[in-house]
Amino acid sequence: MSFDPSGVPVDPAASAALARKGLDYRLLDPADREAFEAWIEADHRGFHHARPRAAGIEHEVRVMSERRVHGVYDTTAADPAIPVATVSSWPTGLSVPGGRSVDGWAVSSVTVSPTHRRRGIARALMEGELANARNAGAAVAMLTVTEATIYGRYGYAPAASSATVEVDRGRSHWIGPEAPGRVHFVEPAGLREVAAAISRRAVARTPGEIDRWSGVLDRMLGLADPESDAARALRAVRYDDEHGQPQGFAVYRITREPNHPGWLEFDALAAATDDAERELWRFLLEVDFVTGVRGYLRSVDEPLPWLLEDRRAVAFRDVVDHLWIRIVDPVAALAARRYGAAGELVLEIDDPLGYAAGRYTLLAAADGRAHVHGPGGDDETTDAEAPRGRERSRRAASDDVSPRAASRATAPRGLRLGARELAAIYLGGVRPSALLRASRIAELSPGSAELADRMFASERTPHLSIWF
Ligand SMILES: CC(C)(COP(=O)(O)OP(=O)(O)OC[C@H]1O[C@@H](n2cnc3c(N)ncnc32)[C@H](O)[C@@H]1OP(=O)(O)O)[C@@H](O)C(=O)NCCC(=O)NCCS
């Protein structure tokens, strides 16, 4: 997706809030190399990372020049060139149920210098990013979080989780089917293009995954800084199907002491087919002289226990609320996904920041398509033709998912909920009935949460397998 980072105006409210604190809110110019390097220093310091080496800086500059990058500057600081706060953002697709994608706005690199903490800088940046998301035409803003207590106040909620999957190699006897294809070792650099194509297909079949940008693939394959110890330790494998077509890849490392079996660890296993997913797992589990296998940011719904004789060989550890989302345009967001059941549901949304506030009517047809009616009279219908991308169309109700065609057998039901709760249920990873039991939402009529459970259900558990 081509994106002009300066195409979205600088949010005047964020700028004014920071100016009142004596701080400059600046959009960085990708041509200003010096400013970018100072910004990268602040970002690494903010996340407690070591300073990057020269190759790492090159990589970061490349990645950041494709984003909208903001810095907050204190001209009275000892080194005024280094920002006291950072944030970056870019438009990207987010996979939603039904093999579809919604226009999203990814927010990353949120740091505030310890010298300037708790003065409302992060708040100004976060509110600015919601305005940017809306101005860029996104329906959903999203981020991955270091702590679960920071972003709820801006209307974000956890929508897709992930876990570390640990397998005891000695107990991992495989009982799954034989795959018709085969696994090959490949050089990470040679995998670059194929990895992008496979990732596109893997992302499309998993709600909660976001479109991969070229820098994240470089990071996965160790190409961001190929001479680093971490990159040189990586081994890459590719699964080709019975026709020789690449359908999956994994990148792993083995951590070990001399003369002792080690642990095989991986951050990336991407599969466009179930065969590829199974066979890559099998390959990783059958590498010899290994005590165990540890996969990071895996799905909490991994089929692996069903592929082994001893399901207790598999442990799901560190289950985390990995993807947090914030709905900034409910009509577009709700129309972008497919629904698990037909029905009519009213959503009365409370949103102190305004973006999602109002009364919405969601009409889902039996084929999963929806028509959404918003408070401003804006309507939107899921488009039947294009499965992904910018496929939605704002228009009056079409006949096939109009109120007439939606299940009339179901009496209108509804929920009263906040923007956070809407975000939590949006991808189908959190059941509305769980939020009802927690008293986080209310039913407009009995049975509404049960209907909402069925409508918002996703055919696949939402999952995000990268940090951003
Ligand atoms: C998290 C961080 C960005 C907060 O910056 P900040 O400028 O101090 O935050 P603000 O002063 O704008 O605080 C805004 C609100 O968030 C709250 N808050 C800030 N940091 C918080 C934290 N770590 N945990 C819980 N609440 C937090 C504040 O109490 C304040 O609440 P209120 O507005 O409801 O009263 C900063 O601590 C940081 O850089 N941390 C390290 C890097 C990091 O974790 N980044 C997040 C990446 S996902």
The ligand as an SDF file (V2000), in Angstrom:
LIG
                    3D

 48 50  0  0  0  0  0  0  0  0999 V2000
    3.7510    4.2990   28.9470 C   0  0  0  0  0  0  0  0  0  0  0  0
    4.3220    5.7000   28.7560 C   0  0  0  0  0  0  0  0  0  0  0  0
    4.3490    5.9760   27.2520 C   0  0  0  0  0  0  0  0  0  0  0  0
    3.4190    6.6990   29.4640 C   0  0  0  0  0  0  0  0  0  0  0  0
    3.8170    8.0380   29.1800 O   0  0  0  0  0  0  0  0  0  0  0  0
    3.3990    9.3150   30.0910 P   0  0  0  0  0  0  0  0  0  0  0  0
    3.6290   10.5170   29.2590 O   0  0  0  0  0  0  0  0  0  0  0  0
    4.0550    9.2100   31.3970 O   0  0  0  0  0  0  0  0  0  0  0  0
    1.8350    9.1260   30.2720 O   0  0  0  0  0  0  0  0  0  0  0  0
    0.7820   10.3100   30.5740 P   0  0  0  0  0  0  0  0  0  0  0  0
    1.3590   11.2530   31.5630 O   0  0  0  0  0  0  0  0  0  0  0  0
    0.2720   10.8970   29.3200 O   0  0  0  0  0  0  0  0  0  0  0  0
   -0.3620    9.4970   31.2470 O   0  0  0  0  0  0  0  0  0  0  0  0
   -1.6470    9.3360   30.6620 C   0  0  0  0  0  0  0  0  0  0  0  0
   -2.4440    8.4230   31.5310 C   0  0  0  0  0  0  0  0  0  0  0  0
   -1.8730    7.1030   31.4770 O   0  0  0  0  0  0  0  0  0  0  0  0
   -1.5420    6.6720   32.7950 C   0  0  0  0  0  0  0  0  0  0  0  0
   -0.3210    5.8780   32.6560 N   0  0  0  0  0  0  0  0  0  0  0  0
    0.8180    6.2630   32.0740 C   0  0  0  0  0  0  0  0  0  0  0  0
    1.7000    5.2580   32.0800 N   0  0  0  0  0  0  0  0  0  0  0  0
    1.1100    4.2320   32.6870 C   0  0  0  0  0  0  0  0  0  0  0  0
    1.5300    2.9270   32.9970 C   0  0  0  0  0  0  0  0  0  0  0  0
    2.7370    2.4900   32.6850 N   0  0  0  0  0  0  0  0  0  0  0  0
    0.6470    2.1150   33.6270 N   0  0  0  0  0  0  0  0  0  0  0  0
   -0.5830    2.5630   33.9340 C   0  0  0  0  0  0  0  0  0  0  0  0
   -1.0310    3.8040   33.6600 N   0  0  0  0  0  0  0  0  0  0  0  0
   -0.1910    4.6200   33.0340 C   0  0  0  0  0  0  0  0  0  0  0  0
   -1.3630    7.9280   33.6080 C   0  0  0  0  0  0  0  0  0  0  0  0
   -1.5660    7.6690   34.9570 O   0  0  0  0  0  0  0  0  0  0  0  0
   -2.4250    8.8250   32.9930 C   0  0  0  0  0  0  0  0  0  0  0  0
   -3.6960    8.4520   33.4870 O   0  0  0  0  0  0  0  0  0  0  0  0
   -4.9360    9.4940   33.5000 P   0  0  0  0  0  0  0  0  0  0  0  0
   -4.8050   10.3780   32.2910 O   0  0  0  0  0  0  0  0  0  0  0  0
   -6.1310    8.6090   33.4220 O   0  0  0  0  0  0  0  0  0  0  0  0
   -4.7890   10.2590   34.7690 O   0  0  0  0  0  0  0  0  0  0  0  0
    5.7530    5.8120   29.3380 C   0  0  0  0  0  0  0  0  0  0  0  0
    5.6960    5.4110   30.6610 O   0  0  0  0  0  0  0  0  0  0  0  0
    6.8030    4.9540   28.6380 C   0  0  0  0  0  0  0  0  0  0  0  0
    7.4790    5.4300   27.7350 O   0  0  0  0  0  0  0  0  0  0  0  0
    7.0240    3.6850   29.0670 N   0  0  0  0  0  0  0  0  0  0  0  0
    8.0370    2.8220   28.4990 C   0  0  0  0  0  0  0  0  0  0  0  0
    7.7440    2.4000   27.0590 C   0  0  0  0  0  0  0  0  0  0  0  0
    6.3820    1.7870   26.9560 C   0  0  0  0  0  0  0  0  0  0  0  0
    6.0060    0.9190   27.7230 O   0  0  0  0  0  0  0  0  0  0  0  0
    5.6120    2.2250   25.9410 N   0  0  0  0  0  0  0  0  0  0  0  0
    4.3130    1.6850   25.6740 C   0  0  0  0  0  0  0  0  0  0  0  0
    4.4520    0.8980   24.4190 C   0  0  0  0  0  0  0  0  0  0  0  0
    3.0660   -0.0890   24.1030 S   0  0  0  0  0  0  0  0  0  0  0  0
  1  2  1  0
  2  3  1  0
  2  4  1  0
  2 36  1  0
  4  5  1  0
  5  6  1  0
  6  7  2  0
  6  8  1  0
  6  9  1  0
  9 10  1  0
 10 11  2  0
 10 12  1  0
 10 13  1  0
 13 14  1  0
 14 15  1  0
 15 16  1  0
 15 30  1  0
 16 17  1  0
 17 18  1  0
 17 28  1  0
 18 19  1  0
 18 27  1  0
 19 20  2  0
 20 21  1  0
 21 22  1  0
 21 27  2  0
 22 23  1  0
 22 24  2  0
 24 25  1  0
 25 26  2  0
 26 27  1  0
 28 29  1  0
 28 30  1  0
 30 31  1  0
 31 32  1  0
 32 33  2  0
 32 34  1  0
 32 35  1  0
 36 37  1  0
 36 38  1  0
 38 39  2  0
 38 40  1  0
 40 41  1  0
 41 42  1  0
 42 43  1  0
 43 44  2  0
 43 45  1  0
 45 46  1  0
 46 47  1  0
 47 48  1  0
M  END
$$$$
